[in-house]
Amino acid sequence: MPIQWDNRPPNRKWCGIRIVSVPANSSLAFVLLGDVLGVWTHWVPDASERAGGRTRPCIGDHCPHCAARIPTRWRGYIQALMWTSNASARWTEVVLELTESAALFLDGRELRGLGITASRAGKLSHVRLRIEDAPARGLPPLPDVRPISPILERMWGSVPDAGSERHGEQANKLSLKNDMG
């Protein structure tokens, strides 16, 4: 699927919200705002990237990354407020990237307004993401829940196809757990 390049800035403020992945050897505080949106992805090596590669969505049956035998990995994304403790300490609206185990920890819970601490121990960014309950203080009124798929679509330049025949059953396994009790 070709990327549709666009030199114009987004006409919606929401598309400028940043996606946060908890870095190695750090701990960040969040208040969750909506539901987890899951998508199957590939870690595509790229020497020009600071991290050595990029997460790209699996587009299903005609995915070039699947054809190149790059393994898939499930990622969840959720709208959240993140506590920033720089010179102007405040809550900032972000989209938090979750691993499958982190999303399973949250599965079945009321997420809106839930305070968590997300951390990674060690020096590598691919170590386990640990989620713990953490009551949030000094919260502003919670913003409305908005769809986060436009942010991912803009970042990736394509639409993730989580409902494809290739990964449809796996992509829905977290939501099915709630339906089955």
N, C-alpha and C positions, 0 to 999 in steps of 0.2 A: 504494500500500500504506500504510495508516494506521499511524502510530507507536503502539506499545503502551506508554503512559506507565506508570511504576511508581515510586512514592514510597519504596519499601522499598530499603535498601541491598542490594547483591549478596550472596548467601549463599556465594559462592566468593571467596576472597582474590584469585585470579588476575584477576578482572574489574576490579580496581582498578589494574592495571599501566598506566602511561601510554604513549601513543604519541608517539614522537619523530620530528620532521621537522627535519633539520639547518637551522638558521637561516642567513641571509645573513651573509657575512663571518665565518665561524666554522669551526672544525675540532673534531670530537669523536672520541674513541676508543671502539671497540666490540669485543666478542668475540661472534661469532655462535654461536647455539645450535641452530638447527633449519633447516628448509627455507623457502624463500620461498613465500608464499601470494599469488597475484596476483588482482587484481580490476579491472574497468573502472569508472572513476569520472567524475564531472563536477565542475568547479569552478563552484559556484553562487554568483553575486554576492549579497551580503547586506550592506547598509550598517551594520547593527547589529553585525557581527562586526569584531573588531580588525583582522583581516587583509583585510577587505573582502569576504569570502565564506567558503564552507565546501566541503570535499570531501564529495561524496555519492556513494553507489554507484549504478551503472547497474543497474536492475532488469530490463532486457531489453525484451521486446516491448511492455510497457505503461508504459514509463518516462516520467514527466512531463518530465524534463529533456531526453530525446531529442526528445519532442514539441515542446519549446520551442527546439529546435535548438542546445542547449548542447553543445559538442564533448566527446567522451570522451577520457580519458587513462588509460593503464594505470598502476596503482600496485602495488608489491609491499610486503609486510609480513613481517618476520622477527623472531623472538624473539632477544634479545641482552642482553648485559651492557654497560652504558655507564659509562665512568669519569667520576665526578663529582669535580671538584677544588675543591669549596667547603671550608668549615671542617672538615668531616669527610670527607676524601677517601676514596672507596670505590667499589666496583663496584655498580651498581644495575640491577636487572632491568627491561627496557623492551621495547617493540615498536618496531622501527626501520622507518620508511617509506622505501621505495626507489623511484627512478625506473626506467624501463625500461632505460636504458643502464647504470645501476648494477647492476641485476639481471643483465644480460647479461655484465657484467664478472665476476660471481661464478658464472655458469652453468657446470656441469660440474665444479665444484671440491667438495672435501669442506668443508662449511661449519662443522660443529660444531667449536668451538675456534679458528676462524680469527680472528685479530686484524686489524682494519682501522681506518683513519682515514677518516672521511667529512667532506668539506669543501665549502663553497661560497664562491667568491671574489666580491667585489663587494658592493654595497649592496642588491640585490634578492633576495628569497627564491625567485624562480623561475629563477635562473641554474642552470647545469649542476651536478649533484651529482657530485663527484669521489670515487672510492673508491681507496684505496691499501692494499697489504698493510702491516701494522704489528704486529710481534710484541708480544704482551701479557705483562707481567710482574706478579708478585704476585697471580695469579689465585686466587680461592677455588675449591673444587670446583664444577664446572659443574652448575647445576640441571637437573632433568629437562626434556625437551622437552614442551611442552604445546600443545594446539591454541590458535591465536590468533584463530580465527574468532569465539569468544564475545565477545572484547573488541571486535572490529569491529561485531558485531551489536548489542551494548549501546550503543556510541557512536552508531551510525547509527539505532538503533531499528528496524532491519529486517535481513533476510538478504540479502547481496549474491548475485545470481544470475549467477555467471560462466559458467554452463553454458547460458545461454539461447540460442535460435536466433540472436538478433541478434549476440551477441559470443562465442559458444562457441568458434569456431575461433580467433579472435584471442586470447582469454583463455588458451588452452592453448599458444600458439606457443612460449613459453619452455620448457615441459616437453617438448614434442615434439622440440625440438632435441636433448635428451639421448637420446630414444628412437631417433632417426634416425642418431645417431652424430655 
